[in-house]
Amino acid sequence: MDFEDSPEEAAFRAEASAFLEREAPGFGGRGDVAAAKAWQGTKAEAGFAGITWPRRFGGRGGTPMQQVIWNQEEEKYQVPRGVFEIGLGMCVPTVMAYAEAAVCERLVGPALRGETIWCQLFSEPAAGSDVAGLRMRAEREGDGWRINGQKIWTSGAHFSDFGLLLARTDPSVPKHRGLTMFFVEMGSPGIEVRRIRQISGESNFNEVFFTNVWVPDGQRLGEVGDGWRVALTTLMHERLAIGSLPGPDFEDLLTLAQEIAIEGAPAIGNAAVRERLADWYVQSQGLEYTKWRAITALSRGQMPGPEASIYKLVSARKIQDLSGFALDLLGEAGLAAGGRFAEAWLQSPGGRIAGGTDEILRNIIAERVLGLPGDIRLDRDKPFNA
């Protein structure tokens, strides 16, 4: 692994750091959508939005390693950016890969400048980890499609302008072959968004209902029936985007153990506490070096291997366990008082589902990394409506 920046990377890091030091403090602590749009526009104007995207769309035309460096530097500041991670990290790259040039010219620039927000309409009540089992129907009607069905767990649908939609266009073939990808305008007649209240008190997820929604064929991405291949493009970007989960880490728990007392003595002196701290220190170091393996591959112009799946699988469980242990140390007042550990503990179950459940990630690692036999899939060659 290479832990040092090349001269070109060091120069870019210095440029990014100077920009952030100058501009980011003005956005600190502002977490609303309007602030996120303003920050995105500020980045775009300075050439720090869509760093790897083509210049004709307003991007920088830079390298994946430059994007990694930017992410590392931006994470040092509390700037509002979450509302764009799905659109710019997953949806719009799919549009650029499959849409006609005129469509890209119309959609990509506004998204990059923060003028429009995208959501991803994949999961359904009966199709979560098994996305290919979805039931939303898209039926031909004139020069477009009539769409009916329901999506669920759609992050940001309530403030999104566009959505990337996967629907079933042919139920008479095996499930992976009867799907087609579209993009839709979220304000279209027949689309209803209902927010879902989460255990943490937040409401970021939504149910989205489609009732006779008409979508022109010009909003289709890829060929009819080839939606699964298009979806894999989106899911590849999703795994990379969700791989790094925010939350308290070893240093936060170490500080807590130094400050809080157990039976009149600092918790850091308790053997059981120290044993758990040692476990999480080892996990944190393993995750850090796993991340650097991916970064090194990008720096050399290579594609990362299984690092994203490994990183997410371990980090999501670690955040849940670590924050739960911190609440045990804090006692009854911990969860009631809220704070960073309480927030992480309430949100962590979702982190083990979004972007692929633990079970799905283990299958990916087992089959594609270790070369183990795949699960038996009885429906592989059967028509979906059989």
Residue, then its C-alpha position, 0 to 999 in steps of 0.5 A: m500500500d502507498f500512503e504518500d501523495s504523489p506530487e500531483e496529488a499533493a498539489f491538488r490536496a493543497e488546492a482543495s484544503a485552501f478552498l475548504e478552509r476559506e469557504a466551508p466554515g460559512f456552511g457549518g451546522r446548516g443541515d437543511v436542503a437549501a444550505a446543501k444546494a448552496w454548498q453544492g453550487t459553491k463547489a461546482e463554481a470552484g471546480f470541486a463538484g463532479i471531480t471525475w466527471p467530463r468537463r462538458f457537463g461542468g465536471r473537472g475531468g480529474t482522476p478517481m484519486q483526486q475524488v478520494i482526496w477531496n472526500q478526505e478533506e471535505e470530511k474534516y468540515q461539517v458541511p451539508r452534502g447528504v441530499f446529493e450523495i444518492g443522485l450524484g453518487m449513483c443516479v446521475p452516473t447511470v444517466m451519463a452511462y446510458a442516456e442520449a447526449a441531449v438528455c445528458e446535456r439537459l439533466v447532468g449540469p443542473a444536478l451537478r450545480g445543486e439545482t436538482i436532486w435525485c432519488q433511487l426507486f428500487s426497493e419494494p415491500a417484497a423486493g429489498s435485497d432481491v431487487a430483481g423480484l420487484r413487481m412494479r409494472a411498466e406497460r407500453e402505451g403509445d410512445g411511452w409507458r404506463i407505470n403502476g406499483q409501489k416503492i419503499w425505503t426511498s431516501g429523499a423522495h420527498f424533496s427530490d426532483f427526479g428519480l431513477l426507476l426500475a420496473r418490470t416490463d415483461p413478467s413472462v421471462p425470468k425475473h432478471r431479464g424482464l426489467t427496464m430502467f427509466f428516469v421519472e420526474m417526481g412531480s408527475p401526476g399519479i406519484e404520491v410520496r408518503r414519509i416513514r417515521q424512523i425510530s430515531g425520530e427522523s423521517n428520511f425514508n419514504e413510500v412512493f406510490f405510482t398510479n397510472v403514471w405515464v412516462p415517455d419512452g425518451q426517459r428509458l435508460g438502456e434497452v427494453g428488458d435490459g434493466w438489470r444490467v443498467a441497475l448493476t451500474t447503479l448498484m456498483h456506485e451505491r456500494l462505493a458510496i455507502g461503504s463509508l458510514p458516518g458514526p462514532d469510532f474508537e477514539d470517541l469511545l476511548t474518550l468516554a471511557q476516560e471520562i465516565a466512572i464505574e463503581g467510583a473508578p474511571a471506566i478505562g481501568n476496568a478490564a472488561v472495558r479495556e478488552r472491548l476497546a482493544d477489539w474495536y481498535v483492531q477493527s478500526q485499524g483493519l478498516e483503515y488499511t482496507k480503505w487504503r487498499a482501495i485508495t492505492a488501487l485508485s491512485r494506480g489507475q486500477m479498479p478496487g476489488p472487494e474492499a467496498s463490500i468488506y468495509k461496509l460489512v464490518s463498519a456497519r456492525k462495528i458502529q452498532d456494537l460500539s454505540g450500544f456499548a457506549l450507551d451501556l456505559l452511560g446507563e439509563a440517561g444515555l439514550a434519554a439524553g440523546g447525543r452522538f452515541a444514541e443517534a448512531w445506535l438508533q440509525s445503525p440497523g438501517g446502515r446494515i440494510a442500505g446498500g446491501t444487507d450483511e447476508i448479501l455482502r457475505n454472499i458477494i465475498a464468498e462467491r466472488v472473492l473466495g470462489l465458494p459455490g453460489d446459493i441454489r436459486l430455484d427461480r433462476d430460469k423460470p418465468f417471473n409469473a410462473 
